[in-house]
């Protein structure tokens, strides 16, 4: 079972959809589409996204350094 951590690669904004996609075994694009469609429904979707952004830790490991 994958842990809920925001990956360092594959992020668009905060990595929340990418983290949820890894956890549920689907693609990040699918999770992003589900999120966008859910925004058509009434509810606090953006607040939930921000809360998950704060609660999910960053993935462990180091980021490759940029080649100058």
C-alpha positions in Angstrom: 0.0 0.0 0.0 1.4 3.4 -1.0 1.8 6.0 1.6 0.1 9.4 1.4 3.0 11.7 0.6 3.2 14.4 -2.1 5.7 13.1 -4.7 8.5 15.3 -5.8 7.9 14.5 -9.5 4.6 14.7 -11.4 3.2 17.7 -9.4 1.1 20.3 -11.0 0.3 22.6 -8.1 0.8 20.9 -4.7 1.0 17.2 -5.5 -2.2 16.3 -3.8 -3.8 14.6 -6.8 -0.6 12.8 -7.6 -0.4 11.5 -4.0 -4.0 10.3 -4.1 -3.4 8.7 -7.5 -0.5 6.7 -6.2 -2.5 5.7 -3.1 -5.5 4.5 -5.1 -3.5 3.0 -8.1 -4.7 5.3 -10.8 -3.1 8.0 -12.9 -2.6 11.6 -11.7 -4.5 12.8 -14.8 -7.6 10.7 -13.8 -7.5 12.1 -10.2 -7.2 15.7 -11.5 -10.2 15.1 -13.8 -12.2 13.7 -10.9 -11.2 16.8 -8.8 -12.2 19.2 -11.6 -15.6 17.5 -12.1 -16.2 17.5 -8.4 -15.8 21.3 -8.5 -19.1 21.4 -10.4 -20.8 20.1 -7.3 -21.5 22.3 -4.3 -19.0 21.9 -1.5 -15.6 22.9 -0.1 -13.4 21.1 -2.7 -10.8 23.9 -2.8 -10.6 24.1 1.0 -10.2 20.3 1.1 -7.4 20.5 -1.4 -5.6 23.2 0.6 -6.0 21.2 3.8 -4.6 18.0 2.2 -1.7 20.1 0.7 -0.9 21.1 4.3 -1.4 17.7 5.9 0.4 15.5 3.3 4.1 15.5 3.9 6.6 15.8 1.1 8.0 12.6 -0.3 11.3 11.6 1.3 14.5 11.8 -0.7 16.4 14.6 -2.4 15.6 16.6 -5.4 18.2 16.3 -8.2 20.2 19.5 -8.5 19.9 21.6 -11.6 22.7 21.4 -14.1 24.2 24.9 -14.6 
